[in-house]
């Protein structure tokens, strides 16, 4: 068994509680990375399915109401599936109890997926309004990437160390 001085020395080499993952919550932060692996293909699927043959009215213009309904019909089930996938990964990657890290688990599960839905919704409205689809698709991927990075940094460098110091 190492004395406290050696342990502190080791912890200084690696940031926050990642030195030995003893609390288990260090793994929880990495579920954001797994969620990214699920979100980006889902975004491609949503974009393809919602933009193929946008419904047009009698005047030949895009019917905004029907296009919106199609977007919701496609994106809401996919978002719910992503929340389920993220929840499973968050709980399987966490060796602590839900009671100890509930705030972080909920943050990691809901923030990226719900943000993705609203980013896609806004960008889809832009496409329907006449903004070029390629531009809005790139904006949506950049926005989701920013949300994932922000969630990871917030959890890894702020919330997780605070919870670990309180609980540990």
Secondary structure, 3 states (H helix, E strand, C coil): CCCHHHHHHHHHHCCHHHHCCCCCHHHHHCHHHHHHHHHHHHHHHHHHHHHCCCCECCCCCECHHHHHHHHHHHHHHHHHHHHHHHHHHHHHCCCCCHHHHHHHHHHHHHHHHHHHHHHHHHHHHHHHHCCCHHHHHHHHHHHHHHHHHHHHHHHHHHHHHHHHHHHC
